Amino acid sequence: MELIRGLHNLRDRHRGCVATIGNFDGVHRGHRKVLAQVKAKAAELGLPSVAIIFEPQPREFFGGERVPPRLTRFDEKVRLLAAEGVDRVLCLTFNARLRSMSAEAFIDELLLQGLAVKHFVVGDDFRFGCDRRGDFDMLCAAGERHGFSVEGTTTFQLEGDRVSSTRIRGALQQNDFDLAAELLGWRYAVTGRVMHGQKLGRQLGVPTANVRMHRYACPLRGVFAVHAHFNGRCLPGVCNVGMRPTVSGRQPVLEVHLLDYCGEELYGRLMRVEFLHFIREERAFDGLDALKTQIEADIEHVRAWFAQAGRD
């Protein structure tokens, strides 16, 4: 799969395609149905398939830190789109220029001059351009004038409700990982590189791998039983996601203690942390001794859960 960053990196060879556009946060089962439509039409026409995404997501540009946390960070999203068999991902930087672009300019610069789209797949509620003036009907009219077709997406439902990123975040906030996995089509996980931290866990006799989240805010908070995937291995562990209030943490961190791990240093390794079971809320303790006692209790709780669940 080819990742294209920005309109300015489009070349003549990128012209002529079947495309869709959206945030694709989580690349969930609803998104996959849309991508299947795109790939089917691309195969029919003998053209490459393209998913157009934004970075940052538009609501992050407008709302900043007040917006709900993402399900997937940019690189995770790109990996999931690649796994779905999309030929190209075009990432548009959502900035003041794109925000102020008229709907007409959006069609001309992106769909016609940039991609020379032959078929465009979007929801019938899709809005675009400055002040959201562009809509499905405008796209259809432009398609008739310029020779591309427009196809609406169909809503994917599960148990009578629409599958959406918002619904998945709600399931995660309720710690319903089975429902989240059913909606996503994959068990919710966070992927990042293991970085150096304060090494407080090692001082307490419970070494942890700190997984870098950059500016990404995880939709989960608390202590969890997890599977950690790295170097082709899958190991059980205890994970804390939060602010570490006992030691006056200033930004969210994701820390994983691997049960009975003896091996090489993990710094710099890419680790995928898969969430399986909620243990408790994060809270402040009266000093490090109390924190250590609770961590040891968490580890025993997680061991018992793995044993009962028949997992390893």
N, C-alpha and C positions, 0 to 999 in steps of 0.2 A: 504493500500500500504506500502511496505517496502523500506526504503531508506538505501542503502549500501554505505558507504563512503570508497572508495579505494579498490584496488585489494586484499590487505592484510586482508580485512574483509570478503572475500568470503569463504563460507563453503561448505561442501559436499552437503548440501541440496539445494544449489544454482545452482548445476550443472544440465544441461538439460533445455533448454529454447528456446524461439523464441525472437530474439533481434533486435534492431536497434540502431543507434548511430548518434549523432549530437549535435549541440548547443541548438536547440529547443528554441531559444530566442523568447519569445512571445507566444509560443505554438499556432501558428496561424492556419488558416484553411488548409494550405498546410501540416503543421506538423500533423494535426489531420487525414488527409487522410493517411499518412504514418502509424500513430498509429493504424488506423482502419485495415490496411493490417496486421500489426503485431498481433493484437488481434484476427483477423479472423483465421490466421494460427495457433496461439496458441490454440484456441478453437478446431480447426480441429485435432491437434496433442495431445490435452490434456496436454499441457505444460504451464507454466507461461510465461507471456510477460514481457520483460525487455527493458527499455530505458536507453541507456548509454549516459551520459553527461559529460562535463568537467568543472572544476572550478580551476583557472579562465578559461575563454574561450581561445582557442589557440591564437587568434589574440590579446587578451589582454596581454598574456604572451610575445608576440613578439613586440607589438606596444605600450604597456603601455597606457598613457593618450591620445595618438593620435588617438586611435580607436573610432569609433562612439559609442554613449551611448547605453546601453542595453535597450531593451523594458521591460524586467522583471529581477528583482533581483533573486538570487538563490532560496530563500524560496518561492517567488511568482511562479517561474517556477515549483518547486516541487509540489506546491498545484494544479497548472493547470494540470500537468501530472497525479496527483492522480485523479483529477476530470474526466479525460479521461478514467479512468479504467485500467491504467497500473498496473500490479501486483508488479513490482519492478523498482526502479531507482538506477542504479549504477553510482555513481559520481567518476570520476577519477581525481585526482589532476594533473593538467597539470604543470609539473615542468621540470627541466633540464633532469631528468632521462627519463621521458616519451617522451620529445622532441627528445632525442637521441636514443630511442628504434627503432630498425630496423623493417621493415614491417614484416619480418618473425617472429621476437620475439613477435610483436604485436598479430599476429595470434595465436602463440603457447601459450603465457602467458594469454591472455585475452579470446580469443574465444574457445581454446581447453582446457587448464589446468584450467582456471578460471571458465568459464561459461558452458563449454561443449555444445556450441550452436548447436542446431539441424537445425535451419533455421535462416538466417540473411537477413534483409531487409535494403538495402542501395541504394542511388542514383548511377546511372552509372558513375557519375563524382566524386564519393567519392575517396579521396586520403588519405593515412595514412602512418605512419612510418617515420623514419628520412629522410629528404629531399623529403618527399611525394612520396617515391618510390612505395608504394603499391597502387594498383588500383582494379577496379571491376574484371578485368580478373584474377588477382592474387588470389582474394578471391574465384572466381569460381573454379580455379584449385585446391586450397587448399581444398575446399569443396568436390571435387571429390575424393581427396586422403584420406580425414579424415571422410567422411560420413556426412557432413552437406550441406544443399542446400542454394543457394543465390538467392534472388529475388530483381530486380530493382524496384525503386519507379517510380510513374508516376507524372508528373508535374501538379500541381493544378493551373488553370488559372481563372481569373475573368476579364471579359471584354477584353479578348484577351491578357492579360499580366499575367505573372507568379506572384503568391502570394509569397512574400518573406519578411523577416524582413527588408531588405533595403527599399523595396517599402513602407512598413508601416511607417518606420521612416520618409520617404519623405512626406507621408500624414500628419503625426503629425507636422512636421516642417512647413507645409503649413496651419496648424490649421484646417485641414479637418478631423474632428473627426468622421463624418458619414462614410467616406471612410475607415478610419482606423478601425472602428468597423466592417465594412463589411469584410475587409481583415482578421481581427483577429478572428472574430466570437464572440467577446465580446467587450464592450465599454472600451476604454483604461483607466486604473487607476493605481495609485501607492499606495501600501500598506506599512504601517510602524507603529511603536509605537509612541505615542505622548510623547515628551520629554520636559524637562525644557529648556527654551531659555532665552533671555535677558529680556523678559517680556516687550519689547518696545511697542507692540500693546496695552497692558493693560494700560501703561502710557498714550497712546494717546486716550484712551477710546474705543479702538477697539481690544478686546482680541482675540488672535489667538491660534490655536493649531499647534505646530511645529511637523511635522511628520518626524521621523528619516529616512534618506536615506542612512546612513553609507557612503561607498565610491561610492555608486551608483549615476551616473550622469543621470539625467532625460533628455529625448530627447526634452522636452518642456522648454520654457523660457518665462516668462511674467505673466500677470494677467488673470485669467479665472473664468468663472462661473462653479461651480462644485456641485456634490452631494457627501456628506461625509457619509460613512456607518460605523457604530460602534454600538456595543451592540444591534444588531437587528434593529437599527433605520437608517433612510435615511433622511438627512437634507440638504437643500440648503445652499450654501456658496460661498464666494469669496476666491480664492486661488492665492497666489503669489509664483512663482517658480523662483529662481535666486540668485543673489549674494548680494542683498540689498545694492546697491552702495551708497545710501544716508547716511548709517551708517557704511560704509567701511567694508562690509562683506567680509570674507576671504574664505568661501566655500559655495557651493550651499545649499539652504534651501528650504523647502516646508512648507508654512504657510497657514492655513485656518482660515478664520473668518466665523463662523456659524451664519446665519441670525437669530436674535431674539432668540438665544439659552439661556435658563436658566436651568441649571441642574448641575449634579455632576462634580467634577474635572475630566479631561480627561487624566491626566498624567498616562502613563503606558498602556493606552488602545490601542488596535490594531484598526487602522483606515484605511479604503480604500477610497481613494479620486478619484472620477470618473470625468473625464474632459468632459465638455459639450460644452463650447463656449468660444472663445478667446475675451478678452476685450481690452488689449493694451500691448505694449512692456514694459518691465521693464526699468526704467531710473532713473537717479539721480535727486534729488530736492534740492533747496536752503534752507535747514534746515528742522526741524521737523514740523514746522507749515505748510509749503507747502506740505510736505508728508501727513500730517493729512487731509488737504483739498482734496488732490487727492484720498486718501483712501475712504473718505466719498462719493466722486463723483463715485468711482468704485462701492461702495455698492449700490448706487441709480441706477447705470447702470445695475447692476446684478438683482436687484429687478424688474426693468422694463423688462429685458429680460425674467425672469421667468414668469412674468405676461403675457407677449405677447406670450410666447411659450406654455402657459397653463401647466407649470410644477409646482410642489411644492416639 
